Each structure stands twice: as C-alpha cells, then as structure tokens.
Amino acid sequence: MNLRRLSKLTLLSLFISLAVIWSGGLSALAQHLPLNVRVSAVRKRSITISWDHAEPNPYYAISYRRADSRSPESTFAGNTTGNSFTISGLARGATYRIEVDGGFYVGSVTVTTRRSIPDDDDEDSYTPPPVTCPHLPDRVIVTGYVVNTQCQMVGEVVISSHPELQARGFIDAVDVWSYVTVGLEVCFYADGWLVFLNAAYSPRMATELQRTHRDGMTCGVIERAGTVVLLATGPASAPAPHGSDAPESKTGLATLPDFEAIPLHDCRIKLVETLFLRDAPAGEIIGLVWLNSEVPAFEINGYWYKIEFEGTTGYISRYYREVLRGGCG
C-alpha cells in the first residue's frame, strides 16, 4: 500500500470518526430537549393535546396516568405522526399527567377533566388558559401570563405574623413573584376563603381576596406579587363575596363542612415544612412541628392529620408531608 492510499484511508477514517462523534453529541443533546406540550381542549371524559413537531423524527407515543394514582405505571394511549392527540374514556373531574415521547424530545402536561359543561353536552369544550407554573402540585393551579412568573408552595408559617389569620385555620398557600400581571388566577382544589399577602409591604399586608367556586376549586385573581392563602373560615364581619357558594354559620363565619375522622393504621410521615400544631382541626395553636420531623399519624380529619410530637397530641395540615410507611391517605 503506497503512502498516498494510506493517507486517503486515514482521512476517511478520521472523517467517519468525527461524524460518529458529532452524531452522538447531537443525540445526547437532543435527549434533553423538551417538547412544548399544551392543552387544546378539555371535556368531561376526554382531553386533546397538541405540540410543536420535533424534527427529524415526527413519531410520538402518548401515555397518561391519574395524578392521585398510587401506581407509578402509565397507560399507553397510542401513537401518532401528527402533532395532536385526543385521549378518551377518562374519568370526570380527574387530574391526569399526560406524556408525549418523541424519542429525543419528551414533554408532558397536567390537566383536569371537566366536572360539568353547559347543557351537559360532552361535545362542548373549552380552551383553558395557559398554566403559569406547571411544576406546582396537582392541588393548586396558577393560570395567566406564562413567561417569567415564579411560584412556590409555602407552609403555615407564612401567616405566623398574622394571629387573626391563624385563628381562621390554615389549609394551603402559594407564593407568586417575579412578573405578575393583571388577571393571574390562583385556584386551589379545596373549599375555603382566600387572603392575599401583598409583597409590596414588609411585613406583608393581608387583604381579603374575592373568590369564586367552580369545578371543586376555590379561585381568586391577583394583580401583583404576593402570597395567596387558603383558610378554613372567613372573617367574622364580612359577608360572603359575590359569586361564592360557601355556607355561612349562625355567627356569620363561612366554614367548611364537618369531616368524619378516618383512623389510620401504622402511618408514619416526615414533614417537608415547619407546621403549627393545633388542639383541633383549624383549632388553637399549641406548638410547632419542625421541618424533617418524623411523626406517627393516627387519623385524617378533612384537611388535617392527628399526630403525636414530643409527647403532645394535636393536628397539622395533611399536605406538607412525605409518607414513610403505612396507608396515610
């Protein structure tokens, strides 16, 4: 073999090696590229999603799972070479996590089917507003402006400087900051009253937030950065806001319905927030249960766990925990 032929073979081998490396590099990069999945329409028993084509392989596998399912396994819905897909046969008023797998491009979206539609017609649908913070847990949804708005769930300590709010019973709260525009809607999948803690003041000024109830959610609209807090009862002197369907007690307080205590067996949880310990559900504060504390839970009572911490029995919010063992609801 002469020198010139050897030189050509060497250059050819080098070219092939560079091509393989380049192709592998692109593949590794593409595996991390997100697919922009969005909700096109929602009905009582079906959801339609769409996305932008991910070249060069426009072939997609769609799967889904219920957000409240204990199983990590997803249900395969089908394949498509298009950029939209409708999943049918879903449960009414249930939240689903839908995933679209395009090979190197993968995307997902969380959406809840409708509980009711005008005229009770399954063919009617609506186009939901864009989800502002898709990483939030399923029990809360923030919709409106999509870019640059930040959201984070916060615990009961957010109202520690407002004893009048503590007395009304903490249920949940989400902090919204960065870019907040007029018409940003915050909804909790629970009944209650809403209070807004304005971030423009230090300490944050608390004001009642007008609320509406729909599809099992309590919703309010904010116009600036701050914390939206869901409370169990309303203010003593204020009438129910327009559009609210919460019941009123004889004292004028809007209260949640009474819940039946459900016993738990061998349940142990770990707190992911520092929470107030109360003498009853939404009752008087008798102490604190610290972040990362591991405690037994004896029963569920609505939005509350009955626990024991450092020899004291009381109630804490049931949302800010990690299950260590047992059936904890």
N, C-alpha and C positions, 0 to 999 in steps of 0.2 A: 504494500500500500504506500503510494507516494505521499509526500508531505502536503501537497495541495488537497488531495482527497481527505486526508486526516483532518486538515484544518476545516474543511466543509462539514465533516461529521461532527466535529467539536462544536462548531457554531450552531448546527442543527440541534444537538443535544442541549446546548445552553438555552436555545430559544424555547424548546419543549419544556424544560425545567421552569423557566420564567413564566411560561403560560400556565403551567400547573399551579405554581405558587400564587400567581395573580388570580386564577380562578378560585383557588381555595380561600384566598384572602377575601374575595368578593362574597363567597358563600358564607364565610364566618361572619362577615359584616352584615349580610342580609338576614341572618338568623336573628338578629337583634332589632330589625326594623319593624315598627308597629304598623298594623293595618287600621285605617281610620274607619271603624265600625260605628254606625249610627242607626237610630230607630226611625223608621219611616212611618209606621202606623201600628196602633195597638187596638185590639178588640178584646172581647170578653174571654175568648178561648184561642186567640192566635196573635202572633207578633210578626211584623215584617221588618226586616233589617236591610241595610244596604251599605256599600263600602266603595272605596276607590280601587280600581284594578291595580294589582301588583304585578307588573311585568318582570320577567318574561314568562311566568307560569300562571296563567289565569285559571287555575283549577282549585276549588276550595271545598273543604269539608266542614260542615256545620254541626255543632253539638251543643247541648244545653243541660243545665241541672237547676233544680229548685234551690233557692238561697237558704231555705230552712231545712234542707235535707241533711240527714246525718251521714249519708253515704258520700264519699268523695268522687264516686263514679259519675260520668256524664252520659247522657242519652244521645246516640247518634241520630241526627235529623235528616241528613242527606248530603249529596254532592252537587256542585253546580260549576259551570264555566262562566256564568254571568256575574253580576255584581249586586244581586239582591236575592233574598230568600224569605219565604213565609213558613213559620213553624205553626202547625195547627194542633188541635187536641189538647191544649193546655188547660190548667185549672183557672177558674175565675178568681180574680183578686189575689193572685200569687206572684211572687217575685222570682225571676229567673235570671241566671247568669248564662249568656249566650256567647259562644266562642266560634270564631271563624279562622280556620287554619289553611293558609295558602302556601304551605311549605316553609319558605324562609320568612314569610310575612304572616304574623299572627295578631289578631285583635279580638276584643271582647267588649260586651256592653251589658249592663244590668238594667232590667226594666220590669215593671209590674203590670200584669193584665188588668183590664178594667173590671170593676165590680158591676157597674151598670152603665147603660148608654141610653140616650133619649129614645123614646118609643120602644125600648127593649129590643132593638134590632141589631143582630150580630154583624150585619153587613156595614153598619155605620162605623166610622173610625175617626180618630183624631190624630193630628201630628203633634207630638209632645214637644215642649221647648227643650233646647239643648241642656244636658246635665253639666252643671258648672264644675263640680268636684266629684268625678266618678270613683275616686278611691274611698269615699265615705262608706260606713257600714250600711246594710240594707234598711235599717230602721229610720234613716233620715235621707232626704234628697234635697239638693240645692239646685235650682234651675235659673237660667237667665244668661248673663254675659259669660262667655266661655274662657276667654284668654286672660291670664294673669291674676284671676281671683284665687285666693288660697282659703282652704277650710280645714278645720281640725276639731275633733270631738274633745270636749273638756268635761271634767268631773264636777262634783258638787261643791268643791272648794271655790269655784268661780263666784258663788254668792256668799262667801264667808263674811264679807264686809256688809252684807245686807240682811240683818236678822229678820226683817219683815218678809223677805222672800224665803228665807229658810223655813219660817213657820208655815208657809203655804205648801211645802212638800216638793222637793226636787225630783224630777223624773229624768230629764236629759238636757243637753246643751251642746251647741256647736258654735265655734268662733270663726268669723268670716273677716278676712282682711285683704290687704293689697288693693287691687282695683275692684271697687264696689260701685255699681251704677244703680240708677232708679229702676225699680221693678225686679230686683233679685228676690226670688221666692224661696223660703225655707219651710220644708214640710217634715213633720215627724209622724211615723206610723203609730200613733197613740193619741188618746184624748187628753186634753188639758188646756191650760191657759198659757199665753206667751208673754214674755217680758224681754225687752231689748236693753242690753247694757252698752251704752254708747262709748266707743273707743276714743272719741274726741275729748273726753273728760277723764281726769285722774283724781280720785277713784272714779270708775265708770258710773255714769248716771243711769239709773234704771227708770224705764218708762213702760207702760202697758202697750203691747203691740196688738193691733186689731187682728183678729183671727177668723178663719173660715174652716169649716169641716167638710171634707169630701173624700169619698172612697176610703174611709177609715183613717184619714190623715188630719192632723191639725196644722194649718198653714198660715204663714204671715209674710208680708213683703217688707223688705228693708231698703234703705236708700243710702246707707253709709256703713263703714266698717264697725264691727262690734260683735257681741255675743247674743245669740238668740237662745233663751232658756225656756224649757217646757216645765210648767209647775202643775201640781195636782189640783190646787184650788185657786179661785180668783180672789181679787181684792174685796175686802169687806163692804165697801161703799159703792163700788162701781157696778152698774148694770151690765148684763151680758152684751158684748159688742154686736153690732149689726151683722147678720149672717151666721151667727154662732148658734149651734143647737145643743150646747152643753146644758145639763139640768141645773136648776137652782134649788138650793136648800131653803128651809124656812128662815134661816138667818141672813139670806141674801148672798151667801158664798156659793159659787159654782164648784161642784165637787164631782169627783169621779165616782162611778158606781162601786158598791161594795164588792169585794172579791172573796171567794171562798179559799181558805188556806189549803194548799195541797202539800201533804207530807212528802219528804224526800228520804231516800234510803242511801246511806253510805256516800253522800255527796260531799266532796271537798273542793274548794275553789281557791284561786290565787288572785288577789286584786291587782288590776292594772292602773288604778288611780287611788289616791287617798280619799276616803269617803267618810261622811258623817255616820255615826252610829245613833239610831233613834230608838225610843222606847216603844214605838208602834209604827206601822206603815204611815209615812208622812207625819210622824209624831214629833215629840220634843227631842232635841239633840242631847245625847248623854255622853258623847265621846267621839273619838276619831279611830278609824281603822286604816292603818298605814299602807301605802303602796308596797306591793310584793308580799303582803301578809297572806299566810295560808290558813284558812279557817274552815270549819265544818258548817254546812248549811242544812238546816232541819226542815224548812218548808219554803214554798213560794206563796206569796200573798199579793197578787196583782203585779205591781212593778217592783216588789221588794222580796229580798231574801231574809229569813230569820236565821241568825248566825250566833256563834259564841266567839268572843275575842277577849283574851286576857281575863277570863273568868266572868265577863259580863255578856249577858244575852240581849240582843237587840236586832234592829232591822237596818239593812243597807240597800241601796239601789242594786238591782239584779243585772245591770247591763255592763258593768265595768269589771269583768272577771274572766279568768281562764279556768276551765274545768280541769281539775287534776285527776279526779276519778268519780265514778258513780253516775247515776242519772240525775242531772242537775237542772233539767228543764230547758 
